[in-house]
Amino acid sequence: MNLERLVSPDYIDPILSKCLLTTSEDVQRILQKPKKDVADLPTLLSPAATKYIEQMAQLSQSITLQRFGKTMQLFAPMYISNECYNTCTYCGFSMERKTLRKTLTKEEIHTECKFLKKKGVDHILVLTGESPKKVDALFIKEAIEIISQYFSSISIEVQPLETEEYKMLLEKGVDGLTLYQETYHPEAYAKYHLFGIKKNYSNRLDASVRGGKAGFFKMGLGALLGLHDWRYEALAMGQHLHFMRKNFWRTKYTVSFNRINEMGSTFKQQYPVSDITLVQLI
């Protein structure tokens, strides 16, 4: 089964129905399992699981300590451009907004790198808006050639690229790719993404597969919580992660829980995500 089918309403909605019908007994049974898998996700995301959040949190903490110890890796974001040719109703970089646009020169990239290096940063996330004509893969490659002189770990969060373009950036020192689908629900996606390349839901979703084929050391997945029902997003993200781990098992994966709030008077949140919901997700 392909990835787009796995995160579609036809596939996720029946799982969501099962999630909403979960009982306390179901939750207790899953919590007692020594090893959990993607099939257990609907139970742990269910309304019935809410009263077990403390137990879930303690279990989660024990697994974290077992895997990572008491360590934490920090990174700094570095925007090399905020120019964008998309209209996304929730985004401050959206094309129609009167935002000051800036793309760094090579000299300015050097300056940013020196500043962050002095702060002790060694892990960088390079970000751009989506402006393929001004900030294309070649521009990003040239930026990476500079940034790699300063830092030992570089990830990118840029517009979806082709497999060969990803490979080119890997050869220049990039080791990680962050790519958020924003919302996995196709109809919701169309509602928020009105113009530009990002309007293409399938292209964005498939970019993670192209990244997997390129061979990134690590990849970050996530949804922008608040654009659609959070349980749908979480279940779809679980299927996405399961698909990637099964097909590109050499890559390490991270999952982000990005939560949007209302942005002034221009974006009204229809699917609020509470603090307790965020804890349950994590």
Secondary structure as UniProt FT lines:
FT   HELIX           3..6
FT   HELIX           9..20
FT   HELIX           24..32
FT   HELIX           38..40
FT   HELIX           41..44
FT   HELIX           47..52
FT   HELIX           53..68
FT   STRAND          76..79
FT   STRAND          87..88
FT   TURN            89..90
FT   TURN            92..93
FT   TURN            95..96
FT   HELIX           106..118
FT   TURN            119..120
FT   STRAND          123..127
FT   TURN            132..134
FT   HELIX           137..147
FT   TURN            148..150
FT   STRAND          153..157
FT   HELIX           163..171
FT   TURN            172..173
FT   STRAND          176..178
FT   HELIX           186..192
FT   STRAND          193..195
FT   HELIX           197..199
FT   HELIX           201..214
FT   STRAND          218..225
FT   HELIX           230..247
FT   TURN            249..250
FT   STRAND          252..259
FT   TURN            264..266
FT   HELIX           275..281
//
